[in-house]
Amino acid sequence: MSKYLVIVESPAKEKTISKILGKDFIVKSSYGHVRDLPKSKLGIDIKDNFEPTYVNMPKAKKLISSLKKEAEVSDKIYLATDFDREGEAIAWHLKEALKLSASKISRITFHEITPEAILGAVKQPRKLDMGLVNSQQTRRILDRLIGYKLSPLLWKKVKLGLSAGRVQSVAVMIICNREEEIKSFVPMEYWTIEAELSKIGQDTVSAFKAQLFSKSGVKFDKLAIKNKEQSDEILKEFEGAKYIVKSADTRQRKRAPYAPYTTSTMQQDASRRLGFSASKTMSVAQKLYEGINIGANARVGLITYMRTDSLNIAKSVQNETSKFIESSYGNNFLPKTPRIYKTKTKGAQEAHEAIRPTSPNRMPLRIKQHLSVDEFKLYDLIWKRFLAGQMADAVYNTLTIEVSAKDYLFKASGSTLIFDGFLKVYSIDDAEKETNLPLLKNGEPLNLMKILPQQHFTEPPPRYNEASLIKALEEHGIGRPSTYAPTIKTILDRLYVRLDDKKFIPTNLGIVVNNILKNHFGNIINVEFTADVEDKLDKIAEDKVVWQNVLKDFYGPFEKNLDEAEKNLQRQKIQPQQSSEVCPNCGKLMIIRESKSGQFLGCSGYPECKTILPLNKNGETAAGPRETDMKCEKCGSPLIKKTGFRGKQYLSCKNYPECKTTYNIDKHGNKVIKPEPEHTDMKCEKCGSEMLKRIGKRGPFLACSAFPKCRDIQWIKTPNLQKQKTKAK
């Protein structure tokens, strides 16, 4: 009897695909990459045509041995790693590390982990695509050359532990450039004028506001009225004016839905709507893709592959979705023809489908009980976005009113939703706000209730948040869908930027490093070069360019820049920002320091004095520790009110560190006493210790009494503890 070995990337996929393929197939996971360039050295022979030297990763040694044994007794080996360049490279590395013969292996790919997709992939295997492998290999070598050559320069000229990268450094540069724009921004004054009007004899009921639009047919631009003097001159001209309806135009306007998600748009929307970081979004999406047990021992992938910049949708899924919409909402919610979206992302490639639910019939609410809170939120968002993208337009009735006053023209517009269409499923932030205007006739006189002049000032461009930074990277063609989350994590971990109110602000360190790279490596650390590299990687994948030639074109100028920077760049010092605060413990001045979560004050006498004080969002010192009249429940000592790193206040025993009792504080400043855990007759499934019933932020849960040695917990979903015990078993 034939035996088949299928190698996937993750254990979660291993479980899901095993159930689909059955007993004739052995499914094993590679746990990601099994080979890579060595960490201890460059691992690239520049003189020998950039030949890389790969080594088996230490974590994969036992795994490689185990996979070799399985491969030896298998008739056929299917390499089923992810459907992108990274997955193709992992498949090739598996072939090399396991020393598999080409005749024995087949490459299979799929966009979703469903029985139809997996069984279909096994029936249509292909050979390894060396164009995709070489493209990924070129990216890896290029990033290694930049990282391993530039980083030591930064260690020598700035400080140890720094790093530079082709994508991460451009991301920091974009953030620094925006900060420079904000600092150099000069606000400009401008005025707007509105007229509050009503129908004659219906002052309150029919009142509406109209904006000053033009004079003698010449439209006012935003900054046309520059100051109060100009505004007052216009107001004088309105004296004695009659306000007459010039036109009242009613039209119908349609609003089309958004396209389904790509990796970038999913990360942006999850950031805006759910408050998820890019890395959290990708982590949750990975679980949804790899498979969730949704009851009756049915483990299935809920979404298609989540690293994609394509907007394609399989025809069969479109047909299934149309039937679902018709049966659930009615035929009028279907567009006349199925919607087809075209990818606009520069250099789009990778997977061949947009991110979508594997079946529209798996409604989020029906499987909610099988998902974690975060999994449900993201799946609900993906499901609604995809479904809305296949639905009919929303339809509005719009009314535009033009009102003349001497040589001037005022305009007012309003809209009413008459058919919600896709809005039935997916709400949008910039949806039309319904504005009711009175029914008016051409030539009808109006009553002027009051003129409303208002002063404004132009505002600087906003700082980037995660959503807008990802959008900027995508628009410039920088990086690929899989790189956005790790890029953001890296620049935060390196303290090149920090987050303040979810906005990126460059640190002093980030500004210094950015200036060095911009001044000495401006030909490679820039938007154009990084985007051009992505274009060349696409051509390598299509076998249109020799990958070694791309590296040669890059390395010559890069090596020259390195030599010049080594000779000419002076040692840079990150100057700490002094403050006027005095250390409460030793009397020395405090220094403003930065961490990933914000700024704080540290004593200039560090490390002898390790005093730190938190700063609030306005850069002011939070109140220092102060004694209260409340007592510690354990030792009776007074409680001290303190402020944590993130500005959250709490109570701590004055007898610390002998007594480490702490209490949370409610909104009235009172201490919140945690209830004592309740004993139960249940045992921990991991270590056999007693399970205790505790109360957390999300409600009651069971926690092992052996904490912190055993951290097993079980959430209580019903008030009946006995039911929960039965469910756990």
Helices and strands as residue ranges (DSSP letters): E 4-8, H 11-21, E 25-29, E 35-36, E 44-45, E 51-52, E 55-56, G 58-60, H 61-72, E 76-79, H 85-97, E 105-107, H 115-123, H 130-157, H 168-184, E 189-199, E 208-215, E 218-219, H 228-237, E 243-255, H 263-269, I 270-274, H 278-290, E 292-293, E 299-300, H 315-329, G 331-333, G 364-366, G 368-370, H 373-389, E 394-405, E 408-419, G 421-424, E 445-457, H 466-475, G 481-483, H 484-493, E 497-500, E 503-506, H 508-520, H 527-541, H 547-568, E 577-582, E 589-595, E 598-603, E 612-614, E 626-631, E 638-643, E 649-653, E 662-665, E 671-672, E 678-683, E 690-696, E 699-704, E 713-715, H 721-728
